[in-house]
Amino acid sequence: MNLVLALTINTLLTSLLMATMFWLPQLNSYTEKTNPYECGFDPLNPARIPFSMKFFLIAITFLLFDLEIALLLSLPWALQTTNLPMMIKSSITLITILAFSLAYEWTQKGLDWAE
């Protein structure tokens, strides 16, 4: 019952905020406000440089593997549990997922920086 009530309140609040957003007037931004300020001169270089998509993908991959390794760091304390077979199965499953995902990234050339 509490879950249904929470979901209903969240849905109603989200709908109310979205409807309010569409009814509010659009603010016209002054074009000079969006330009970078360089001592009154026109900018010599563009303000936004292109971002390497390869770097972004490698950074996301690093974050995912780092999260999985953070899950493995709790294993020494988890080995003190009374349900050791279940802990070993879940550890092996986590290491297997980590190994398969590394192999997949390697075969898809996701770890090649020079390409």
N, C-alpha and C positions, 0 to 999 in steps of 0.2 A: 504494500500500500504506500509506503514512504517513497519507494522508487518511482511509482507511477505519479505521485504528487510532485516529486522533484522534477521529473521529466516534463510534466505539464507546465509547471511554473517556468522552467527554462525555455520551453518552446514558446510560451506566451510572451515572455520577456524579450526573446530574440525577435519575434514577429513585431512586437511593439517598437523596438529600436529600429528595425529595418523600415517599417512604415514611416516612422518619424524622419528617418534619413531622407526618404524620397520626397517628403512634404516640405522640408526645410529649403530655403532658397539657396541656389548655387552661388558660391562666392567667386567672383571674377578676380583672378590673381593679376596683379599689376606686373607686366612683363619685366620691368626693371628690378623688381624684387627677386626674381629668380636668377638673375645674372650674378656671377661671382664678382666680388669687388676687388679691384687691383689698382688702388690709388687713383681712381678716376680714368685710367687708361683702359682701352679694350684689352681683353685677355690675350696673352701671347700664345698660350696653349689651351686646348680644350680642358674644361674642368673635370670631366669624367673620362678616365682612360679605359680602354677595353680590358675586360677581365678574362683570364685564361680559363676556359671551361675544363681543360684537362686538370689544372690545379684544383678547381672546385671539386671535381669527381674524386680525385685522390684524397682531398681533405675529408670528404664525406665517408669514403672507405676507411680512412684512418679512424674517424670517430666511431664507426660501427665496430671495427675490430677492437678499439680501445674499450668500448662498452662491454664486449664479450670477455675481454681479459679482466675487466673489473669484476665481472661475475665469477671468474675463476679465483680471484684473490681471497674469497671467503672460504675456499675449500679446506684449508688447514683447521679452521674452527669448526667447520661442518663435519669433519671426520670424527668429532667427539660425540656425535649423535648416537642414539640407541638404534636407529634404523639405518645401519651401515649399507646393506645391499641396495636400498633405494637411493642413497647418496652416491654410491659408486655408479649406478646406472645413469643417474642424471648428470654426473660429471663426465662420463664417457659420451653421453649424448651431446653435451655442450662442446666438448673438444672435437667431436665428429662434425658438428655443424660448423665450427670454426675452421677445421681443415678443409671441408668441402667448399666453403665460401672462399677461402684463400685459393684453392685450386680453380674455382670458377673465375675469379678475378684474374688469375694468371693466364688461363686459356683465352679469356676475352681481351687480353692485352690491356687490362685496366690498370696495371702497375707500371707500364712503360711510360717513362717521363718524356723521352726524346721524340716520340711519335707525333 
